[in-house]
Amino acid sequence: MQPEAFYLSDIFTALKQYRLKIILHILLGGLALFLAGTLVENKYIARTSLMPGEASQNSQNGSFSTTSKLSKLIGGGGGTTSSGSVQETLAIIQSRDFIVEFSKAHQLEKIWFSDLWDNDKKQWKNSTTWQKIKKTLSRKYQGAEIGDNSPKADEIEKRFKKIFSVNMDDETGLIYITSKWTNPDLATRWLDDLVKFINTYVRNRVEERAQRNVHYLSTVSSDTQNLKLKNNLTALLLEEQRKIMLTSAQPQYAFLTISSANTDNYPTSPPLVLLFILGCLLGGFFAIVKVTINIDNSSKRFAE
């Protein structure tokens, strides 16, 4: 017990002796994290609330898709709901194809990856030597031009999901979409553009599918001689034609806007006070560890 008591008293003596250096480390640690927090760009959050539009009405009413009805009609299984369900629309928004098409339609990748875009020459910058080496070794870039520095589909998808978030309230059925960016006007505009693009994308998708169904049903109906089957096919044909008319008449086909996009008055920023406190704790911890190591080294030298 005596050596341990002596050792602890030695530590406390050293801490008292080096208290100014310890205090300096504490302040420097707090100041370092505080300054690091100020370097992080503040971002504004835009929000909008939506409810399911015409595309989901058939699904909510329990009606079946034309494919499942036709399958039942000819004796097969069936029972899937309409393709215009909310779940399918939400899945579309998260799909890579949709994200890339949306970003390219509004030329967002030039803003999201501004460090790679040469605004004067209006083209993507050439890859550096190190970037070419990385692309040569990476499977992701196999088949692509090594000198091409434009963002790839997976990079655009990751950036999109950092900026936009989509959530659905299971109790109310409302959909909440947010966008986060350093410029509040861009955050709001992108959110409005996204909602419009979703509606157009889903509307075109449903219309194209309905057009194919109309063509198929017309062909089958003209070839069959069974009167009952012909009447059923005619009913399905009218339903598909109704879908085409609805898509043309409903601009907000997938989602109806409950509250238009609006941005918070104040940007989100890192908790600078907490960062300062954390920095002080880390600075003090490392300072005490350093003093303890110095005491241990001094004790060993004294023993020798």
KOLDREN-918470 format. One record per residue (C-alpha): residue number from 0; residue in one letter; x, y, z. Coordinates in steps of 0.05 Angstrom, whole numbers, plus 32768, in hexadecimal, padded with zeros to 4 digits. Layout:
REM residues N
   nr  rest  east  north    up
  NUM     A     X      Y     Z
...
END
This chain:
REM residues 304
   nr  rest  east  north    up
    0     M  8000   8000  8000
    1     Q  8039   8030  800D
    2     P  8055   8031  7FC6
    3     E  800E   803B  7FAA
    4     A  8000   8074  7FDB
    5     F  8042   8093  7FCA
    6     Y  8033   808C  7F80
    7     L  7FEE   80AC  7F86
    8     S  800A   80E5  7FAF
    9     D  8040   80ED  7F7A
   10     I  800A   80F3  7F45
   11     F  7FE3   8128  7F6C
   12     T  8023   814F  7F77
   13     A  8032   814C  7F2C
   14     L  7FEB   8161  7F1A
   15     K  7FF2   819C  7F48
   16     Q  8036   81AD  7F2C
   17     Y  801D   81A9  7EE4
   18     R  7FD8   81C7  7EF0
   19     L  7FE4   8201  7EC1
   20     K  7FF7   81D3  7E88
   21     I  7FBB   81A7  7E97
   22     I  7F8D   81E3  7E96
   23     L  7FAD   81F9  7E54
   24     H  7FA0   81B4  7E36
   25     I  7F58   81B7  7E4D
   26     L  7F4C   81FB  7E2E
   27     L  7F70   81E9  7DEE
   28     G  7F47   81A9  7DE7
   29     G  7F06   81CF  7DF1
   30     L  7F1A   8206  7DC2
   31     A  7F30   81D4  7D8C
   32     L  7EED   81B0  7D8A
   33     F  7EC8   81F2  7D8F
   34     L  7EEC   820D  7D52
   35     A  7EE2   81CC  7D2D
   36     G  7E97   81D3  7D3A
   37     T  7E96   8219  7D1D
   38     L  7EB6   8200  7CDD
   39     V  7E7B   81D1  7CD0
   40     E  7E4A   81F1  7CA0
   41     N  7E06   8202  7CBD
   42     K  7DCC   81E1  7C98
   43     Y  7D84   81F6  7C91
   44     I  7D4C   81C2  7C93
   45     A  7D0F   81C8  7C65
   46     R  7CD1   819E  7C74
   47     T  7C91   818B  7C50
   48     S  7C56   815F  7C63
   49     L  7C32   8134  7C30
   50     M  7BF8   8103  7C2D
   51     P  7BEC   80CB  7BFC
   52     G  7BCD   80E2  7BBA
   53     E  7BA4   80C1  7B84
   54     A  7BD8   808C  7B77
   55     S  7BCC   806B  7BBA
   56     Q  7B80   806F  7BBB
   57     N  7B74   802D  7B97
   58     S  7BA4   800B  7BC7
   59     Q  7B84   802A  7C05
   60     N  7B3E   8016  7BEC
   61     G  7B56   7FCE  7BE6
   62     S  7B52   7FC8  7B9A
   63     F  7B81   7F9A  7B75
   64     S  7BB0   7FAA  7B3C
   65     T  7B9C   7F98  7AF5
   66     T  7BD1   7F63  7AF3
   67     S  7BB6   7F3F  7B31
   68     K  7B6E   7F45  7B18
   69     L  7B81   7F28  7AD5
   70     S  7BA7   7EF0  7AF9
   71     K  7B68   7EDF  7B21
   72     L  7B3E   7EE5  7AE3
   73     I  7B65   7EB0  7ABE
   74     G  7B69   7E83  7AFB
   75     G  7BAC   7E97  7B1B
   76     G  7BBB   7EB4  7B5F
   77     G  7BBB   7EFD  7B6E
   78     G  7BB0   7F2F  7BA5
   79     T  7BE6   7F63  7BA2
   80     T  7BCF   7FAA  7BAB
   81     S  7BD3   7FE2  7B79
   82     S  7C18   7FF4  7B62
   83     G  7C0B   803C  7B76
   84     S  7C10   802D  7BC1
   85     V  7C33   805C  7BF1
   86     Q  7C66   8027  7C01
   87     E  7C7A   801F  7BB9
   88     T  7C7F   806B  7BB0
   89     L  7CAC   8070  7BEE
   90     A  7CD7   8037  7BD2
   91     I  7CDD   805C  7B90
   92     I  7CF6   809B  7BB3
   93     Q  7D2D   8073  7BD4
   94     S  7D41   804F  7B94
   95     R  7D83   8061  7B71
   96     D  7D63   8069  7B2D
   97     F  7D31   809D  7B47
   98     I  7D66   80C3  7B6E
   99     V  7D96   80C7  7B33
  100     E  7D5F   80DC  7B03
  101     F  7D47   8112  7B33
  102     S  7D8D   812E  7B3F
  103     K  7D9E   8130  7AF5
  104     A  7D5B   814F  7AE3
  105     H  7D6A   818A  7B11
  106     Q  7DB6   8187  7B08
  107     L  7DC0   817F  7B53
  108     E  7DFF   8156  7B4E
  109     K  7E24   8195  7B37
  110     I  7E12   81B6  7B7A
  111     W  7E19   8178  7BA5
  112     F  7E5D   8169  7B88
  113     S  7E73   81B1  7B7A
  114     D  7EBC   819F  7B8A
  115     L  7EBC   8171  7B4D
  116     W  7E99   81A2  7B1E
  117     D  7EBD   81D7  7AF6
  118     N  7E8A   820F  7AF0
  119     D  7EB4   8238  7AC0
  120     K  7EBF   8200  7A8E
  121     K  7E79   81E2  7A9C
  122     Q  7E95   819C  7AA3
  123     W  7EAE   816B  7AD8
  124     K  7EF5   8174  7AED
  125     N  7F2A   8142  7AD7
  126     S  7F3D   810E  7B0A
  127     T  7F7E   8118  7B2F
  128     T  7FB4   80E2  7B2C
  129     W  7FA0   80C8  7B71
  130     Q  7F57   80C5  7B5C
  131     K  7F69   809E  7B1D
  132     I  7F90   806C  7B47
  133     K  7F55   8063  7B76
  134     K  7F25   805A  7B3C
  135     T  7F53   8027  7B1B
  136     L  7F55   7FFD  7B5B
  137     S  7F0A   8005  7B6C
  138     R  7ED7   7FD5  7B50
  139     K  7EA3   800C  7B53
  140     Y  7EC4   8030  7B19
  141     Q  7ED1   7FF3  7AED
  142     G  7EB7   8001  7AA7
  143     A  7EB7   804D  7AB2
  144     E  7EE8   807E  7A96
  145     I  7F21   8088  7AC7
  146     G  7F26   80D2  7AB7
  147     D  7EDC   80DD  7AC1
  148     N  7ED3   8101  7B04
  149     S  7E87   8107  7B02
  150     P  7E62   80EA  7B3F
  151     K  7E49   80A3  7B36
  152     A  7E03   808B  7B45
  153     D  7E14   806F  7B8A
  154     E  7E36   80B0  7B9E
  155     I  7DF8   80D8  7B88
  156     E  7DCB   80A9  7BAF
  157     K  7DF4   80B1  7BEF
  158     R  7DF4   80FD  7BE9
  159     F  7DA9   80FE  7BDC
  160     K  7D9B   80D5  7C1A
  161     K  7DC7   8104  7C44
  162     I  7D9E   8140  7C2C
  163     F  7D58   8123  7C29
  164     S  7D32   80F8  7C5A
  165     V  7CED   80D8  7C50
  166     N  7CC3   80BE  7C89
  167     M  7C7C   80A5  7C90
  168     D  7C50   80AB  7CCE
  169     D  7C2E   8067  7CD4
  170     E  7BF5   8083  7CFF
  171     T  7BE2   80BE  7CD3
  172     G  7BFB   80A5  7C90
  173     L  7C1D   80E8  7C83
  174     I  7C61   80EA  7C61
  175     Y  7C96   811B  7C79
  176     I  7CD0   812E  7C4B
  177     T  7D09   815B  7C61
  178     S  7D46   8178  7C3E
  179     K  7D85   8193  7C5F
  180     W  7DB5   81C4  7C3E
  181     T  7DE0   8200  7C4D
  182     N  7DB5   822E  7C22
  183     P  7D6C   8233  7C3C
  184     D  7D50   8248  7BF8
  185     L  7D70   820B  7BD6
  186     A  7D57   81DC  7C0D
  187     T  7D10   81F5  7C02
  188     R  7D14   81F5  7BB6
  189     W  7D31   81AF  7BB3
  190     L  7CFA   8195  7BE0
  191     D  7CC4   81B3  7BB4
  192     D  7CE7   8197  7B76
  193     L  7CEB   8153  7B96
  194     V  7CA0   8150  7BA5
  195     K  7C8F   8166  7B5E
  196     F  7CBF   8134  7B41
  197     I  7CA2   80FB  7B6B
  198     N  7C5C   810A  7B52
  199     T  7C72   810F  7B0A
  200     Y  7C9D   80D0  7B0F
  201     V  7C66   80A5  7B2E
  202     R  7C31   80C2  7B00
  203     N  7C5A   80B1  7AC2
  204     R  7C6A   806D  7ADE
  205     V  7C20   805C  7AEA
  206     E  7C0B   8079  7AA7
  207     E  7C3F   8050  7A81
  208     R  7C29   8011  7AA5
  209     A  7BE0   8020  7A97
  210     Q  7BF0   802B  7A4E
  211     R  7C11   7FE7  7A4A
  212     N  7BD6   7FC7  7A6D
  213     V  7BA5   7FE8  7A3D
  214     H  7BCC   7FCD  7A02
  215     Y  7BD0   7F88  7A20
  216     L  7B86   7F85  7A35
  217     S  7B6F   7F9E  79F1
  218     T  7B97   7F68  79CF
  219     V  7B7D   7F30  79FD
  220     S  7B36   7F4A  79F9
  221     S  7B35   7F4A  79AD
  222     D  7B51   7F04  79AA
  223     T  7B21   7EE2  79DB
  224     Q  7ADD   7EC6  79C9
  225     N  7AC7   7EBB  7A11
  226     L  7A90   7EEF  7A1E
  227     K  7A99   7EEF  7A6A
  228     L  7AE4   7EF6  7A65
  229     K  7ADC   7F2C  7A31
  230     N  7AAE   7F55  7A5F
  231     N  7ADF   7F4E  7A99
  232     L  7B18   7F64  7A6D
  233     T  7AF0   7FA0  7A56
  234     A  7AE5   7FB4  7A9E
  235     L  7B30   7FAF  7AAC
  236     L  7B3D   7FD7  7A6D
  237     L  7B0F   800F  7A84
  238     E  7B32   800F  7AC8
  239     E  7B76   8018  7AA7
  240     Q  7B5B   8050  7A7A
  241     R  7B40   8071  7ABA
  242     K  7B86   806F  7AD8
  243     I  7BA2   8092  7A9B
  244     M  7B6F   80C9  7AA1
  245     L  7B7C   80D2  7AEB
  246     T  7BC7   80D8  7AE2
  247     S  7BBC   8110  7AB0
  248     A  7B8B   8134  7ADD
  249     Q  7BB2   812F  7B1F
  250     P  7BF4   8156  7B22
  251     Q  7BFD   813F  7B6B
  252     Y  7BF2   80F7  7B59
  253     A  7C1F   80D4  7B8C
  254     F  7C1E   8105  7BC5
  255     L  7BF2   8140  7BD9
  256     T  7C16   8179  7BFA
  257     I  7BFA   8188  7C3F
  258     S  7C2D   81BE  7C52
  259     S  7C5B   81DC  7C1F
  260     A  7CA6   81DA  7C29
  261     N  7CC0   820B  7C5D
  262     T  7D05   8214  7C7B
  263     D  7D17   8220  7CC4
  264     N  7D2B   8267  7CD4
  265     Y  7D6B   8250  7CF7
  266     P  7D9D   821E  7CDC
  267     T  7DB1   81DF  7D00
  268     S  7DF7   81E5  7D1D
  269     P  7E25   81BA  7D48
  270     P  7E1C   81C0  7D94
  271     L  7E58   81ED  7D9F
  272     V  7E51   81EF  7DEB
  273     L  7E50   81A3  7DEF
  274     L  7E8B   819F  7DBF
  275     F  7EB2   81D0  7DEC
  276     I  7EA3   81A7  7E2A
  277     L  7EB5   8166  7E07
  278     G  7EF6   8186  7DEF
  279     C  7F07   819C  7E35
  280     L  7EFB   8156  7E51
  281     L  7F26   8137  7E1B
  282     G  7F5D   816A  7E25
  283     G  7F5D   815F  7E70
  284     F  7F5E   8114  7E67
  285     F  7F99   8113  7E39
  286     A  7FBE   8146  7E64
  287     I  7FB6   811A  7EA2
  288     V  7FCB   80DC  7E7B
  289     K  8009   8101  7E63
  290     V  801B   8117  7EAA
  291     T  8011   80D0  7EC4
  292     I  803E   80B3  7E8E
  293     N  8074   80E7  7E9E
  294     I  8071   80D4  7EE8
  295     D  8077   808A  7ED7
  296     N  80B4   8098  7EAB
  297     S  80D3   80C3  7EE1
  298     S  80C8   808C  7F16
  299     K  80EA   8059  7EE9
  300     R  8126   8085  7EDD
  301     F  812B   8093  7F28
  302     A  8128   8049  7F37
  303     E  8161   803C  7F07
END
